[in-house]
Amino acid sequence: MDTKRCAVLLICSLVFLVLNGNTGAEEPEAEPVEIEVIPNRPLREVVVSHTDGNGVLQLYCMKEDGSGSRQLTYSDHGCRMPACSPDGERLAYVQQVGHALSLWISNLDGKNSRVLTDEGRNLLPCWLPDSKHIVWMKSEPGHEPSRNSQIHLMNTESGESRRLFTDPEQLKFSNSMPVVSPKGNQIAFVSNRSGAMRIWVSNLNGSNARQISKPEMEYHQAIKAPIEQKVPAWSPDSK
């Protein structure tokens, strides 16, 4: 093992011990976590939402270390929740217009922006692997978004859209925070179908829906609040 790998393993072991609050000899030795070191890897670019000089949320593109920041949007009321298409060509995001949260699309540099839908509260757009369709959640005003929301699918080229999960039994519940798997055949989302907000996975058409994550407890005594699960994310292998 080279010197750099040894140093990383040692640092990880020390961090584990410090976070656990004890470095005494009587404690079991921490299992080292091996982290792959990739020397001289070029920094990737990310799109983030943060405030401009006037305190308004805008979209910015920057490198992973925060350098090279450039502003993409110049909204009067704010832009948030950016999602880059898998082909790296387009950007979907949420923009506040009046009292509505509308869904917009633009080139990756912020140019040629246009509205996709401007009615109601539209949140968390997510691209399908074809870089053509998106899913997002539409919530009702006056409620915490995830508790009264439904998931929609849109063809960004034609503008045609429809609601997902239209089975009468599924319509009884809230479905929110959708994330399509990298393979494009499944969707993870948050629903109250089992009572509390839990993470579910189904086929893209809503079939074979199943709860995948059950917490060890339903109520947390320390914070005096029920356990909720939100904002799922897929691993690159769709598993």
C-alpha positions in Angstrom: 0.0 0.0 0.0 1.4 3.4 -1.0 2.1 6.3 1.5 -1.0 8.3 0.4 -3.3 5.4 0.9 -1.9 4.7 4.3 -2.3 8.3 5.3 -5.9 8.3 4.3 -6.7 5.1 6.3 -5.0 6.6 9.3 -7.0 9.8 9.1 -10.3 7.9 8.7 -9.5 5.8 11.8 -8.7 8.9 13.9 -11.9 10.7 12.7 -13.9 7.7 13.7 -12.4 7.7 17.2 -12.8 11.4 17.7 -16.5 11.4 16.6 -17.2 8.6 19.0 -15.7 10.7 21.8 -13.0 8.3 23.1 -9.5 7.4 22.1 -8.7 5.2 25.1 -6.9 2.0 24.7 -9.8 0.0 26.3 -12.0 0.9 23.3 -12.1 -1.5 20.3 -9.9 -0.4 17.5 -11.8 1.4 14.7 -12.2 -0.5 11.5 -10.3 1.7 8.8 -12.4 2.9 5.9 -10.6 2.7 2.6 -11.1 5.7 0.3 -9.9 5.6 -3.2 -7.6 8.5 -4.0 -7.8 9.7 -7.6 -4.8 12.0 -8.2 -5.3 15.0 -10.4 -8.9 14.4 -11.3 -10.4 17.4 -13.1 -12.9 19.3 -11.0 -16.5 18.8 -12.2 -19.0 21.6 -12.6 -22.2 21.7 -10.6 -25.3 23.9 -10.7 -26.5 25.3 -7.4 -29.0 27.8 -6.0 -27.9 30.5 -3.7 -28.6 34.2 -3.1 -27.3 37.0 -5.2 -26.2 40.5 -4.0 -29.9 41.4 -3.4 -30.7 38.3 -1.4 -32.6 36.7 -4.2 -32.1 33.0 -5.0 -30.4 32.5 -8.4 -28.8 29.6 -10.2 -25.0 29.5 -10.5 -22.6 27.1 -12.2 -19.3 26.5 -10.5 -16.6 24.0 -10.0 -16.8 21.5 -7.2 -14.6 23.6 -5.0 -16.7 26.7 -5.5 -14.3 28.4 -7.9 -15.2 29.8 -11.3 -18.8 30.7 -10.3 -21.0 32.3 -13.0 -24.6 33.4 -12.6 -27.2 31.7 -14.9 -30.5 33.3 -13.9 -31.6 36.8 -13.1 -35.0 36.3 -11.6 -36.9 39.0 -9.7 -38.3 36.6 -7.1 -35.9 33.6 -7.2 -34.9 30.3 -8.8 -34.2 27.0 -7.1 -34.1 23.2 -7.4 -32.0 23.0 -10.5 -31.8 19.6 -12.4 -29.4 19.0 -15.3 -30.4 16.7 -18.0 -28.4 13.5 -18.3 -27.0 14.6 -21.7 -25.7 17.8 -20.2 -27.6 20.1 -22.5 -30.5 21.5 -20.6 -31.5 22.7 -17.2 -34.9 22.3 -15.4 -35.6 24.4 -12.4 -38.3 26.1 -10.3 -38.9 29.9 -10.5 -41.2 31.9 -8.3 -43.5 34.1 -10.4 -46.0 36.0 -8.3 -47.5 33.5 -5.8 -46.8 30.5 -8.0 -43.8 28.2 -8.2 -43.5 27.6 -11.9 -41.4 25.0 -13.8 -38.9 26.3 -16.3 -36.3 24.9 -18.7 -33.3 26.5 -20.4 -30.0 25.7 -22.0 -27.3 24.7 -19.5 -25.9 28.3 -19.6 -29.3 29.7 -18.6 -30.1 31.1 -22.1 -33.3 30.4 -24.1 -35.4 29.9 -20.9 -39.1 29.1 -21.2 -41.9 28.1 -18.9 -43.2 24.5 -18.8 -46.0 25.0 -16.4 -46.9 28.0 -14.3 -50.0 27.0 -12.3 -49.7 26.1 -8.6 -46.7 24.9 -6.7 -44.3 22.9 -8.8 -41.3 21.4 -7.1 -38.3 19.1 -7.5 -38.0 18.4 -11.2 -36.1 15.2 -12.1 -35.1 14.1 -15.6 -35.6 10.7 -17.2 -32.5 9.1 -18.8 -33.8 10.2 -22.3 -33.2 13.9 -21.4 -36.6 14.6 -22.9 -39.1 13.8 -20.1 -39.2 15.1 -16.5 -41.2 14.2 -13.4 -42.0 16.6 -10.7 -44.3 17.1 -7.7 -47.3 19.5 -7.7 -48.5 20.4 -4.2 -51.6 22.2 -3.0 -51.2 25.6 -1.3 -51.7 25.9 2.4 -50.1 22.5 3.2 -46.6 21.2 3.9 -45.7 20.2 0.3 -45.1 16.5 0.8 -48.4 15.9 2.6 -50.7 16.9 -0.2 -48.9 16.4 -3.5 -49.0 14.4 -6.7 -46.4 13.4 -9.2 -46.6 14.5 -12.9 -44.7 13.5 -16.0 -44.0 15.8 -19.0 -42.5 15.7 -22.4 -40.4 18.9 -22.4 -40.4 19.1 -26.2 -44.1 18.8 -26.9 -45.4 20.1 -23.5 -47.7 17.1 -23.1 -48.1 16.1 -19.5 -50.0 13.7 -17.4 -50.4 12.7 -13.8 -48.7 9.5 -12.6 -50.3 7.0 -10.2 -53.9 7.4 -11.3 -55.2 4.2 -9.9 -58.2 5.0 -7.6 -56.4 3.5 -4.6 -53.2 5.5 -5.2 -55.2 8.7 -5.6 -56.2 8.5 -1.9 -52.6 9.3 -0.8 -50.0 11.9 -1.2 -47.1 11.1 -3.5 -44.1 13.5 -3.6 -40.4 14.0 -4.1 -40.0 11.8 -7.2 -36.6 10.5 -8.4 -36.4 8.3 -11.5 -33.8 5.5 -11.4 -30.7 5.9 -13.7 -32.1 3.0 -15.8 -35.4 4.8 -16.2 -37.6 1.9 -15.3 -38.4 2.7 -11.6 -39.3 5.7 -9.6 -38.6 6.4 -5.9 -40.9 8.7 -4.1 -42.3 9.7 -0.7 -45.8 8.7 0.3 -48.1 8.4 3.3 -49.7 5.2 2.0 -48.5 3.4 5.1 -49.6 6.2 7.5 -46.4 8.3 7.9 -44.2 9.7 5.2 -42.1 6.8 4.0 -39.9 6.0 0.9 -41.5 3.9 -1.7 -40.4 2.5 -5.1 -42.5 1.4 -8.0 -42.4 0.9 -11.7 -42.6 4.1 -13.7 -46.3 3.4 -14.4 -47.0 3.1 -10.7 -47.3 -0.7 -10.6 -45.5 -2.9 -8.1 -45.3 -0.1 -5.5 -43.6 -1.2 -2.3 -42.2 0.5 0.8 -38.5 0.0 0.9 -37.4 1.6 4.2 -38.9 1.0 7.6 -37.5 3.0 10.5 -36.5 1.3 13.8 -39.0 3.6 15.6 -42.1 5.5 14.6 -41.6 8.3 17.2 -38.3 9.9 18.4 -38.4 10.6 22.1 -35.4 13.0 22.1 -36.9 15.5 19.6 -40.5 14.7 20.5 -41.5 14.2 16.9 -42.6 11.4 14.6 -40.0 9.9 12.2 -40.4 10.9 8.6 -38.5 10.0 5.5 -38.0 12.3 2.6 -35.8 13.2 -0.4 -34.7 9.8 -1.8 -31.7 9.4 -4.1 -30.6 6.6 -6.4 -27.2 5.0 -6.6 -25.7 5.0 -10.1 -26.5 1.2 -10.5 -30.2 1.8 -9.9 -30.1 -0.6 -6.9 
